[in-house]
Amino acid sequence: MDCRMTARGAEIPASPEFDLAQTLNCGQCFRWELLPDGCWQGVVSGRRVKIREQDGKVIFFGVGGREFERVWAPYFDLDFDYAAVRRALSRKDPVLRRAAEFAPGIRLLRQDPWEALCSFIISQNNNIPRIKGIVARLCEQFGDDLGGYSSFPGAERLAPLREQEFAPIRCGFRAKYILSAARKVASGEVNLEALRAAPIEEARASLTTIYGVGEKVAECELLYGLHRLEAFPMDVWMKRAMSVLLPGRTPQQLGKYAGIAQQYLFHYSRCNAGLFSA
């Protein structure tokens, strides 16, 4: 990705292949918000940034070249050819082509594995505004103060806590699930980094040893936290989308980029609920 440094920060050319709203508002992350001035603000790896599409460019305000290369280009997966994946998926089915063309700017973020796991545990039986609220309070309550914002608390920080200490973040029954995850990750019983390269069935089995982590959360962690692009989370929307839009198809039939197909299908389905009207 061609990056240019200016007085405002790092800038890259705007492209249909990278849409901030499509990427940051499609349900894969929970620490980004759209500000009144049109900037997206988020916290990644202990860094807070504002990003905006303007004048044919995507501007990373206050970001230097080295930080852009080390943090933001990998995070947004900017070196991966999503256009080639869309072409391959489009050849599989006309519905996949429509879904991919509907939101070509979605990119799968390379999120911190622990943050993603904890966030998707919180996401169970929840809606996005409430998930974001719980994640924000978790960071404020247990993260480090970084000067006006907080870091995401690591597993080691949460593991010694008692369930009742989570009351201020108002996560309800999910507190015991977060604690189970924190203790297993902090102890090394579940080694998230090792699961990046483990056989995927082995990775699924390891994640589901965590109390409260079932198939859907495990698959979310594989896709969004570990960047296992063959993973395919199935929630109510996706089950409906597969049965109506791709009847008889299985995620495995979508190939090694099934997770990218899932993201296109999920966003397309959520934005076109009329497709599923009786």
N, C-alpha and C positions, 0 to 999 in steps of 0.2 A: 504494500500500500504506500503510495507516494505521500510522504509527510513533509510539510513545509513549516518552518518556525517563523512566527511573526510576534509583534509586540503583545498580541492578545493571547498567544499560546500556540499549541500545535494545531495545524489545520490539514485536513485531507479533502480531496474533491468529493462533493456530494455524488451519490450514485444510487440508482434504483436497487442496487445490491445491498445497501445498508441504510435502513430506515429506523430512526431512533424510536419513534412511536410504536411501530410494528414489533420491534425487538424488545423494548422495555415494558410494553403494556400487554403482553400476550400470556401472562401467567407463569413465566419461568423464573421471575425474580421479585423481590419484595422490599428492596431498600432504595428504590428510585421513585422520584416524584416529579411531576411537571409543574414548574413554577409559573406564576402569572406573567413573567417576562418571556415565556416560551422556551426557557432553558430546562433541560432535564438535570436534576441534581441527584447524585448517588454517592455511596461509600463503598469502596472496593479495596481490600487489602490495607485497611487503615487509612486510606486516602479519600478525601471528599473532592468531588469534581463537579463542575457545571459544563454541560455540552449542549450545543445548539446547532441546528442546520440554518445557515444564513448565507445569502449571496453566492449560492452554488458551492458552498463549503460546509464541512462539519468541523466545528471549532471546539477544541478542548481547552477551555479558558484556564490560563495559569499553568499549563502543563508544558514541561520542557521535553526536548527530543528524547533524552534518555529514558525519562519516565514513560513517555508514550510508547517507546519500543519495548520496555520491560513489563509494563502493566496493562496499558489500554489496548494496544494492538492484539496481544494474546487474549485478553478478556473478551473482546468483541470478535475474536476468531477472524481477524481481517485478512489473513493470508490464505484462507481456505476458499476454494472455488465453488461457491454455492450455485452459480449459474450452471455449472456442469452437472451438479446433482439434480437440479430442477429439470434439466433436459432429460436426464436418465429416468427420473420418476415420471415425467410427462409421457414417455414412451410406453410406460406400463399400463396407463389407464387414462381416459379422457377426464375423469373426475379428479385424478391427481394433478393433471395439467391445469384444470380450472383452479384448484386449491392453491397450487404453487404460484400461478399467475396473479391470484387475488392479493397475495402479500409477499412479493418477491424480496422485500427488504428484511425479512426476519433472518436473524443469525442466532445460532445457539451459543449462549454465553459460556465461557469457561470459568465457572464459579468455584469458590473455595468449597471443597467437599464437605467439610464439617458444617459450614454455614448453610449449604444447600440441604443437607440431611436434616438439620434442626428446623429449618424453615418449612420443609415439606411435612415433617411431623406436625408442626403447628397448623399446617394447611388442612388437616383432616376435618371433614364436616364443618367447613368454614368458608367464608367468602373473602375476596381479595382485600377490601378495605379493613376488615377485622384482622386478617393475617398480618397486614402491614402494621397495624396498631400494636399487636402483640410482639412482633419482631422489634419494633421501635422501643417498646418498653423493656424488652429483654436486654437490648443494648444499653439503654439508659441506666437500668438497674444493676447490671453485672459487667458491662464492658468498661474499658478504660476511657477516661475523659481525654479527648484529643484536641480540646480547645474549641468548644461550641458544638461538638458532635462526639459520638462514642464509637468505639470499635465493637465488632461482634465478639462476644465472649467465647473463648475457646472451651473445648471439652474439659480441659484440666481445671478451668475456673468453675465450671458448673458441677463437676462430679462430686465434690464434697458437700454440696448443699443438701438440705432436707426438702421434702416435697412442699411443706407449708411455706417455705421461703420464696416460692414462686407466686404466692398469692398477689403481690402488687402488680404483676404483669397480666393478670387475669386471663390465664391460658386454660383454666379449668382442668379437666381430666387429662389434658396433654402433658401436665407437669411430670407425671410418673414416666411417661414415654421419653420426654427430654432427658430425665435423669438416667434412665436405662441406657440411652444412646451415649450420653456424656461419659458414664462410667465404663462402658465397653470400649469406647474409642480412646479414652484417656489411659486405660490399662493396656491397650494394644490388643485386646481380645478381638476387636474388629479393627483391622488395619486398612483405613480408607485408601491410603496411597498404594498399597499392594493390590487393592481391588481394581485399580486402573488397568492392570495387565492380566489379572486372573481370568481363567475361563468364566464366561458370563454366568453360567449356572452356579458355579462355585461362589461368585460374587453375590448373586441373588440369595443363596443359602446363608451366607455370612450376614448379610444385612437383615434378613428376617429372623435372626437370633435376637435382635433387639426387641424388647417388649414394646408392642404397639406399632411395629413396622411390618406392614403386610405387603402384598404384591405391588400395590399401586405406589406406595411411598418408596419401596425399594427400587422400582423402575424409574421413578422420578430422580432418585439419587444417582442411579446409573447414568441417566441421560444428562441431567442438569449439573450434577456435582462431579461426576467422573468422566463426562464427555464420551460415554459409550454410545456411539451413534446408532447402534443396532437396537438399543433399548426402546420400548414403546409403552409409555404409561397409558393405562386405560381407566378413565373415570366415566361418569354418566354420559358426558358429551361424546367421548370417543367411542363408547359402546354403541351409542345411537348412530354416530357417524359411520362406523364400520358396517353396521347392519343395514343402514339405508343407502349409503353412498357406495360402499364396496361389499355388497352381500357375497358371502362365501369366501371372501379373502381373509387371510390371516396376516398378522404383522410380519411373520417370518417370510411371507411371500413378497414383501416389499423390499427385502434385501438388506445390505449392510448399512444403508442410510434410512432405515425405517423410522428412526427417531426424528429425522428432519421431515420426513413425510408426515409423521404424527403432528408436528408443530404446524405445518401448513393446513392439515385437515382440521385440527383443533380450532385454529383461528378462523378458518373459513366457516366452520360449522357454528361457532359461537356468534359470528357476525351475520349469519344468514339463517336464523332460527326458523324462518318460513319454510325451509327445505324439509322440515320434519313435522309440519302441520298435517294432521290427519285429514 
